[in-house]
């Protein structure tokens, strides 16, 4: 009985202690989470020197603070190239691998040097941007409201201030008065914002004595920039930074309220691979899955890839390793038998096609040769035309009756028959001048013509002309003797 009562008492006491233990755990969790977040005083102190910057310049500073290594590299390069103008800087940095926001800040020599000189402030601002953008932009609007209430944030020759009333808050836009010219303001936060309301004093940046003073603000010399500088802005209604999808080609002269509403702008996302540096514990605690191993993911990826490429064994490597082990175990090397290559079904299907292609090639070559020979035969040359004329000689051309007398038994006509007849005639008429007749009776070369009539006429007319010439010469001789 005593044991039962004792167990009941212990159970009741433990039940009363459980809510207290749970409440203490929740309080510890809230304390730890609040310890990881920056306080409003710390955040306002970090945003004090840049809250009154134009929206585009403020956007580039917020993005560049998340890439501190690029900021330091850009500052070192700019300090060694101070002789370059802002236009020359933009053209030189076109192919550099820095973040576009850092490239946009490169023409601002003094501002870039200030960002890179205070790395603790730069890390603090970057951590707040990575942890919660909306909270950072809310604190910027609060600081602008304080400066507007004191009368130090108004439209002047350097900036254009525009206010918009929302349901529960007011939005203040700041844009350069001239879109292609930017002036950087330097001011004392205690004077511009009024009485500082936090125990932590705000950060104040120094400025050169030569800067122009206007309404408690010192303005730097003008920095003339191209339209590409205005690729970033702030979507104040949704409290996040936006960037343009493509390079900006022209200046925007409309209201800044309607600028970021277009579909050409998209929300900016931090690139963890491009940071190339570890994140602070506060940033890792805000999003462990994203920032815990982001600084070393690139190195791990490269090392694993290297290991895979060097230590990966292929199928042939495994065969070689097995063969080497077999050789070491057995003193005598086994004879290698090379098996004949087997024809795969794919090759078997290709063989008949190959034979057909060879036959087809041979037939094509034969046809080409045949066409060439036919064309050569039919080519209109001198021999071919003469052969065609002899072959196509018309049947009406018949030999003369005198030539039939001198024909052979086979019917062939002697070609010298006419010449012999003419010779006999000449000898009968002029027996004294036989030498002249003999010379004239020699056959002369016959000119070949393209028609049958010309050949026939030449064969008939030439002997008559020769006879007339001989008769004339004989008659002249006789007359002389007489």
C-alpha positions as CSV (number, residue, x, y, z in Angstrom):
1,X,0.0,0.0,0.0
2,X,2.8,2.4,0.8
3,X,4.4,1.7,-2.6
4,X,1.2,2.6,-4.4
5,X,0.8,5.9,-2.6
6,X,4.5,6.7,-3.2
7,X,4.2,6.1,-6.9
8,X,1.1,8.3,-7.1
9,X,2.8,11.2,-5.3
10,X,5.8,10.9,-7.7
11,X,3.6,11.0,-10.8
12,X,1.7,14.1,-9.6
13,X,4.9,15.9,-8.9
14,X,6.4,15.1,-12.3
15,X,3.2,16.2,-14.0
16,X,3.4,19.6,-12.3
17,X,7.1,20.0,-13.3
18,X,6.5,19.2,-17.0
19,X,4.9,22.6,-18.0
20,X,7.6,24.5,-16.1
21,X,10.3,22.6,-18.0
22,X,8.6,23.2,-21.4
23,X,8.2,26.9,-20.7
24,X,11.9,27.2,-19.8
25,X,12.9,25.4,-23.1
26,X,10.8,27.9,-25.1
27,X,12.4,30.8,-23.3
28,X,15.8,29.4,-24.1
29,X,15.0,29.0,-27.7
30,X,13.7,32.6,-27.9
31,X,16.8,33.9,-26.2
32,X,19.0,32.0,-28.6
33,X,17.1,33.1,-31.7
34,X,17.1,36.7,-30.5
35,X,20.8,36.5,-29.8
36,X,21.4,35.4,-33.4
37,X,19.5,38.4,-34.8
38,X,20.9,41.9,-34.9
39,X,19.0,44.5,-32.8
40,X,17.3,47.5,-34.2
41,X,19.9,49.7,-32.7
42,X,22.7,47.8,-34.4
43,X,20.9,47.8,-37.7
44,X,20.0,51.5,-37.6
45,X,23.5,52.3,-36.8
46,X,24.8,50.4,-39.8
47,X,22.2,51.9,-42.2
48,X,22.6,55.5,-41.0
49,X,25.3,56.6,-43.5
50,X,23.6,55.1,-46.5
51,X,19.8,55.4,-45.9
52,X,19.6,58.7,-47.8
53,X,21.3,57.5,-50.9
54,X,19.4,57.2,-54.2
55,X,17.5,53.9,-54.5
56,X,19.8,52.6,-57.3
57,X,23.0,53.3,-55.4
58,X,21.5,51.9,-52.2
59,X,20.6,48.7,-54.0
60,X,24.1,48.2,-55.3
61,X,25.6,48.7,-51.8
62,X,23.2,46.2,-50.3
63,X,23.9,43.5,-52.9
64,X,27.7,44.2,-52.9
65,X,27.9,43.8,-49.1
66,X,27.1,40.1,-49.5
67,X,30.2,39.6,-51.7
68,X,33.0,41.2,-49.5
69,X,35.9,39.6,-51.4
70,X,34.8,41.3,-54.7
71,X,34.5,44.6,-52.9
72,X,38.1,44.4,-51.6
73,X,39.4,43.3,-55.0
74,X,37.6,46.1,-56.8
75,X,38.9,48.7,-54.3
76,X,42.5,47.6,-54.7
77,X,42.2,47.7,-58.5
78,X,40.6,51.1,-58.4
79,X,43.2,52.6,-56.1
80,X,45.9,51.6,-58.6
81,X,43.9,53.0,-61.6
82,X,42.6,56.3,-60.3
83,X,43.4,58.0,-63.6
84,X,40.6,56.2,-65.3
85,X,37.3,58.1,-65.8
86,X,33.9,56.4,-64.8
87,X,33.2,55.8,-68.5
88,X,36.6,54.0,-69.0
89,X,36.0,52.0,-65.8
90,X,32.8,50.6,-67.1
91,X,34.4,49.6,-70.4
92,X,37.4,48.0,-68.8
93,X,35.4,45.9,-66.3
94,X,33.1,44.4,-68.9
95,X,34.8,40.9,-68.8
96,X,35.7,40.7,-65.1
97,X,34.1,38.0,-63.0
98,X,33.0,40.4,-60.2
99,X,29.3,40.7,-59.3
100,X,27.5,43.4,-61.4
101,X,26.8,45.4,-58.3
102,X,30.5,45.7,-57.5
103,X,31.2,46.7,-61.1
104,X,28.6,49.4,-60.7
105,X,30.3,50.8,-57.6
106,X,33.8,50.8,-59.2
107,X,33.4,54.4,-60.6
108,X,32.8,55.7,-57.1
109,X,36.4,55.7,-55.9
110,X,35.9,57.2,-52.4
111,X,32.8,55.3,-51.7
112,X,34.3,52.0,-52.7
113,X,37.4,52.7,-50.5
114,X,35.1,53.5,-47.6
115,X,33.2,50.2,-48.0
116,X,36.4,48.1,-48.2
117,X,38.2,49.9,-45.3
118,X,35.5,48.9,-42.7
119,X,35.2,45.2,-43.2
120,X,33.4,44.7,-39.9
121,X,30.6,47.1,-40.9
122,X,30.5,45.5,-44.4
123,X,30.0,42.1,-42.9
124,X,27.3,43.3,-40.5
125,X,25.4,44.9,-43.3
126,X,25.7,41.8,-45.6
127,X,24.6,39.5,-42.8
128,X,21.4,41.6,-42.2
129,X,20.6,41.5,-46.0
130,X,21.0,37.7,-46.1
131,X,19.0,37.1,-43.0
132,X,16.0,39.4,-43.8
133,X,15.8,41.9,-46.6
134,X,12.4,43.2,-45.7
135,X,13.5,44.1,-42.2
136,X,16.5,46.1,-43.6
137,X,14.3,48.0,-46.0
138,X,11.8,48.8,-43.3
139,X,14.5,50.3,-41.2
140,X,15.7,52.4,-44.2
141,X,12.2,53.9,-44.6
142,X,12.1,54.7,-40.8
143,X,15.4,56.6,-41.1
144,X,14.2,58.4,-44.2
145,X,11.0,59.4,-42.4
146,X,13.1,60.9,-39.5
147,X,15.2,62.9,-42.0
148,X,12.1,64.1,-43.8
149,X,10.5,65.3,-40.5
150,X,13.6,67.3,-39.7
151,X,13.5,69.0,-43.1
152,X,16.8,67.6,-44.3
153,X,15.3,65.3,-47.0
154,X,13.7,67.4,-49.7
155,X,14.0,67.7,-53.5
156,X,17.0,69.9,-54.5
157,X,19.5,70.2,-57.3
158,X,21.1,66.8,-56.6
159,X,18.2,64.4,-55.7
160,X,14.4,64.1,-56.3
161,X,12.3,63.0,-53.4
162,X,8.8,61.5,-53.9
163,X,6.4,60.3,-51.2
164,X,3.6,57.8,-51.5
165,X,1.1,57.0,-48.8
166,X,0.3,53.3,-48.2
167,X,-2.4,51.9,-45.9
168,X,-0.4,51.8,-42.8
169,X,2.9,53.4,-43.7
170,X,4.5,56.0,-46.0
171,X,7.1,55.2,-48.7
172,X,9.8,57.7,-49.7
173,X,11.6,57.3,-53.0
174,X,14.9,59.0,-53.8
175,X,16.2,59.3,-57.3
176,X,18.9,61.4,-59.0
177,X,17.7,64.7,-60.3
178,X,19.6,64.0,-63.6
179,X,19.4,60.3,-64.5
180,X,22.9,60.1,-66.0
181,X,24.6,62.0,-63.1
182,X,24.8,60.7,-59.5
183,X,25.9,62.7,-56.4
184,X,26.9,60.8,-53.2
185,X,25.7,62.5,-50.0
186,X,27.8,62.6,-46.8
187,X,26.2,63.9,-43.6
188,X,26.2,63.7,-39.8
189,X,23.4,61.3,-38.6
190,X,22.9,63.3,-35.4
191,X,22.1,66.4,-37.4
192,X,20.2,64.9,-40.3
193,X,18.0,62.5,-38.3
194,X,17.6,64.7,-35.3
195,X,18.1,63.5,-31.8
196,X,19.4,59.9,-32.0
197,X,17.0,57.6,-30.2
198,X,19.3,54.5,-29.7
199,X,22.0,54.0,-27.1
200,X,24.4,52.9,-29.8
201,X,25.8,55.8,-31.7
202,X,25.3,55.8,-35.5
203,X,28.2,55.3,-37.9
204,X,29.5,58.5,-39.6
205,X,31.7,58.6,-42.7
206,X,34.2,61.3,-43.4
207,X,34.2,63.5,-46.4
208,X,36.6,65.8,-48.3
209,X,36.6,69.5,-47.5
210,X,36.0,70.3,-51.2
211,X,32.6,68.7,-51.2
212,X,29.6,71.1,-51.8
213,X,27.5,71.8,-48.7
214,X,23.7,72.1,-49.1
215,X,21.0,71.8,-46.3
216,X,23.3,70.0,-43.8
217,X,24.5,67.5,-46.4
218,X,27.9,67.4,-48.3
219,X,27.6,66.3,-51.9
220,X,30.5,64.7,-53.8
221,X,31.5,65.7,-57.3
222,X,29.2,64.4,-60.0
223,X,29.8,60.9,-61.4
224,X,28.4,60.5,-64.9
225,X,27.3,57.0,-65.6
226,X,25.6,55.1,-68.5
227,X,22.2,53.6,-68.4
228,X,23.6,50.2,-67.4
229,X,24.1,51.6,-63.9
230,X,20.3,51.6,-63.3
231,X,19.7,47.8,-63.5
232,X,18.8,47.5,-59.8
233,X,16.1,49.1,-57.6
234,X,13.9,48.4,-54.7
235,X,10.3,47.1,-54.7
236,X,9.2,49.1,-51.6
237,X,5.7,47.6,-51.5
238,X,6.9,44.1,-51.2
239,X,10.2,45.0,-49.4
240,X,12.7,43.2,-51.6
241,X,15.5,44.1,-54.0
242,X,14.9,43.7,-57.7
243,X,17.3,43.7,-60.7
244,X,16.6,44.0,-64.4
245,X,16.6,40.8,-66.5
246,X,18.7,42.3,-69.4
247,X,21.2,45.2,-69.6
248,X,19.4,48.5,-69.5
249,X,19.8,50.4,-72.8
250,X,18.1,53.7,-72.0
251,X,17.4,56.0,-69.0
252,X,14.1,55.8,-67.2
253,X,12.5,59.2,-66.8
254,X,9.1,58.2,-65.3
255,X,8.0,57.9,-61.7
256,X,10.1,55.5,-59.6
257,X,6.9,54.0,-58.2
258,X,5.9,52.4,-61.5
259,X,9.4,51.4,-62.5
260,X,9.8,48.1,-60.7
261,X,6.2,47.0,-61.5
262,X,7.1,45.9,-65.0
263,X,7.9,42.3,-65.9
264,X,11.5,43.3,-66.9
265,X,12.5,43.2,-63.2
266,X,12.9,40.1,-61.1
267,X,13.7,39.5,-57.5
268,X,17.4,39.4,-56.6
269,X,18.7,36.1,-55.2
270,X,22.1,35.7,-53.5
271,X,24.6,33.4,-55.3
272,X,26.2,31.2,-52.6
273,X,28.8,29.8,-55.1
274,X,30.1,33.3,-56.1
275,X,30.6,34.4,-52.5
276,X,33.8,32.2,-52.1
277,X,33.8,32.9,-48.3
278,X,32.3,31.4,-45.2
279,X,29.2,32.8,-43.7
280,X,28.9,34.0,-40.1
281,X,27.1,32.0,-37.4
282,X,24.1,34.3,-37.5
283,X,23.6,33.8,-41.2
284,X,24.0,30.0,-40.9
285,X,21.5,29.9,-38.0
286,X,18.9,31.8,-40.1
287,X,19.0,29.3,-42.9
288,X,21.2,26.3,-42.1
289,X,20.3,24.3,-45.2
290,X,21.4,27.1,-47.5
291,X,24.4,28.7,-45.8
292,X,25.9,26.0,-43.5
293,X,28.2,24.4,-46.1
294,X,27.8,27.0,-48.9
295,X,31.4,28.4,-48.5
296,X,33.0,25.0,-49.2
297,X,30.5,23.3,-51.5
298,X,32.6,24.4,-54.5
299,X,35.8,22.9,-53.1
300,X,34.0,19.6,-52.3
301,X,32.5,19.4,-55.7
302,X,35.9,19.9,-57.3
303,X,37.7,17.4,-55.1
304,X,35.0,14.7,-55.6
305,X,35.2,15.2,-59.3
306,X,38.9,14.9,-59.3
307,X,38.8,11.7,-57.3
308,X,36.3,10.2,-59.6
309,X,38.2,11.0,-62.7
310,X,41.5,9.7,-61.3
311,X,40.4,6.6,-59.4
312,X,37.5,5.5,-61.6
313,X,38.2,2.1,-63.1
314,X,36.7,1.1,-66.4
315,X,35.9,-2.3,-67.7
316,X,39.2,-2.6,-69.5
317,X,41.1,-1.5,-66.4
318,X,39.5,-4.3,-64.4
319,X,40.6,-6.9,-67.0
320,X,44.2,-5.6,-66.9
321,X,44.3,-5.8,-63.2
322,X,43.0,-9.3,-63.2
323,X,45.6,-10.3,-65.8
324,X,48.4,-8.7,-63.8
325,X,47.4,-10.6,-60.6
326,X,47.2,-13.9,-62.6
327,X,50.7,-13.3,-63.9
328,X,52.1,-12.7,-60.5
329,X,50.5,-15.8,-59.1
330,X,51.5,-18.2,-61.8
331,X,55.1,-18.2,-62.9
332,X,54.3,-19.6,-66.3
333,X,52.4,-17.3,-68.5
334,X,49.4,-18.8,-70.3
335,X,49.3,-18.7,-74.1
336,X,47.0,-16.1,-75.4
337,X,44.5,-17.4,-78.0
338,X,43.1,-14.8,-80.3
339,X,39.7,-15.8,-81.3
340,X,38.5,-14.8,-84.8
341,X,36.2,-11.9,-85.0
342,X,32.5,-12.7,-85.1
343,X,30.3,-10.9,-87.4
344,X,27.5,-9.4,-85.5
345,X,23.9,-9.3,-86.9
346,X,24.4,-5.6,-87.6
347,X,27.4,-6.4,-89.8
348,X,25.6,-9.3,-91.6
349,X,22.8,-7.0,-92.6
350,X,25.3,-4.5,-93.9
351,X,27.3,-6.9,-96.1
352,X,24.7,-7.4,-98.9
353,X,24.1,-3.7,-99.0
354,X,27.8,-3.2,-99.4
355,X,27.9,-5.6,-102.3
356,X,25.0,-4.0,-104.0
357,X,26.7,-0.6,-103.6
358,X,29.8,-2.0,-105.3
359,X,27.8,-3.4,-108.2
360,X,26.0,-0.2,-108.5
361,X,29.2,1.7,-108.6
362,X,30.6,-0.6,-111.3
363,X,27.5,-0.2,-113.5
364,X,27.6,3.5,-113.1
365,X,31.3,3.6,-114.2
366,X,30.5,1.4,-117.2
367,X,27.7,3.6,-118.3
368,X,29.9,6.6,-118.0
369,X,32.6,5.0,-120.2
370,X,29.9,4.0,-122.7
371,X,28.5,7.4,-122.9
372,X,32.0,8.9,-123.4
373,X,32.7,6.5,-126.3
374,X,29.4,7.2,-127.9
375,X,29.9,11.0,-127.6
376,X,33.4,10.6,-129.0
377,X,32.1,8.7,-132.0
378,X,29.3,11.2,-132.6
379,X,31.6,14.2,-132.3
380,X,31.5,16.2,-135.6
381,X,35.1,15.8,-136.7
382,X,36.5,15.8,-140.2
383,X,36.9,12.1,-140.5
384,X,33.5,11.4,-139.2
385,X,31.9,13.8,-141.7
386,X,33.7,12.2,-144.6
387,X,32.7,8.8,-143.5
388,X,29.1,9.9,-143.2
389,X,29.3,11.4,-146.7
390,X,30.6,8.2,-148.2
391,X,28.1,6.1,-146.3
392,X,25.1,8.2,-147.3
393,X,26.1,8.7,-151.0
394,X,22.8,8.9,-153.0
395,X,22.0,6.2,-155.5
396,X,21.4,8.6,-158.4
397,X,25.2,9.1,-158.7
398,X,26.1,6.3,-161.2
399,X,29.4,5.8,-163.0
400,X,29.7,7.1,-166.6
401,X,29.3,4.6,-169.6
402,X,33.0,5.0,-170.5
403,X,34.1,3.8,-167.1
404,X,32.1,0.6,-167.6
405,X,34.4,-0.5,-170.4
406,X,37.3,-0.5,-168.0
407,X,35.5,-2.3,-165.3
408,X,36.7,-5.6,-163.9
409,X,34.9,-8.9,-163.8
410,X,33.7,-8.1,-160.2
411,X,32.2,-4.8,-161.4
412,X,34.9,-2.5,-159.8
413,X,35.8,0.5,-161.9
414,X,39.4,1.5,-162.3
415,X,40.1,4.9,-161.1
416,X,42.6,5.7,-163.9
417,X,40.3,4.9,-166.8
418,X,39.4,8.5,-167.6
419,X,43.0,9.5,-167.4
420,X,44.0,6.8,-169.9
421,X,41.3,7.9,-172.4
422,X,42.5,11.5,-172.1
423,X,46.1,10.4,-172.7
424,X,45.2,8.5,-175.9
425,X,43.3,11.5,-177.2
426,X,46.3,13.8,-176.5
427,X,48.7,11.4,-178.2
428,X,46.5,11.2,-181.3
429,X,46.1,15.0,-181.7
430,X,49.7,15.9,-180.9
431,X,52.2,13.0,-181.4
432,X,55.2,15.4,-181.4
433,X,54.7,16.7,-177.8
434,X,54.2,13.5,-175.8
435,X,56.2,14.8,-172.9
436,X,53.8,17.7,-172.3
437,X,50.9,15.3,-172.5
438,X,52.5,12.9,-170.1
439,X,53.1,15.7,-167.6
440,X,49.6,16.9,-167.9
441,X,48.2,13.4,-167.6
442,X,49.5,13.0,-164.0
443,X,46.7,12.9,-161.5
444,X,46.5,16.1,-159.4
445,X,45.4,16.0,-155.7
446,X,41.6,16.2,-155.4
447,X,40.2,18.6,-152.8
448,X,37.7,17.0,-150.5
449,X,34.5,18.9,-150.1
450,X,31.4,18.5,-147.9
451,X,29.0,17.8,-150.8
452,X,28.8,15.0,-153.5
453,X,28.1,17.4,-156.3
454,X,31.3,19.4,-155.8
455,X,33.4,16.2,-155.9
456,X,31.7,15.0,-159.1
457,X,32.0,18.3,-160.9
458,X,35.7,18.6,-160.0
459,X,36.3,15.1,-161.4
460,X,34.5,16.0,-164.7
461,X,35.7,19.6,-165.3
462,X,39.4,19.3,-164.5
463,X,40.4,16.8,-167.3
464,X,38.6,19.0,-169.9
465,X,40.5,22.1,-168.8
466,X,43.8,20.1,-169.0
467,X,43.0,19.0,-172.6
468,X,42.2,22.5,-173.7
469,X,45.4,23.8,-172.3
470,X,47.5,21.1,-174.1
471,X,45.7,21.7,-177.4
472,X,46.4,25.4,-177.2
473,X,50.1,24.7,-176.5
474,X,50.3,22.3,-179.4
475,X,48.5,24.7,-181.8
476,X,51.0,27.4,-180.8
477,X,54.0,25.1,-181.5
478,X,52.7,24.2,-184.9
479,X,52.1,27.7,-185.8
480,X,55.6,28.7,-184.9
481,X,57.2,25.8,-187.0
482,X,55.2,26.8,-190.0
